[in-house]
Amino acid sequence: MAKKDTYKYELHDGHKTVYVGTTKDPERRKAEHRADGKDFTNMTIIGRPSTAEGAGKWEEERIDTYKRNHGGDRPKYNQNDSGK
């Protein structure tokens, strides 16, 4: 059985979602985003940890939903539709 050790998260700048992602280590990933110069006010963990496969599927679906609601645009810092 696959391990449920992958967190789903969003970065927000105020109320705006600027990044959608997954990670096994939220604090490390948050620091990496800050070191990369991403401008955000908070990181929100979404739900409970999932399998890597399940989290990856959520990420793609979440980016797709964002695009449908924002005229086809991805969150500011997501470079592609899969999050990879």
ABEGO torsion letter per residue (X at the ends): XBBBABBBBBBBBEABBABBBBBABAAAAAAAAAAAGBBBABBBBBEBBBBAAAAAAAAAAAAAAAAAAAGGBBBAABABAAGX
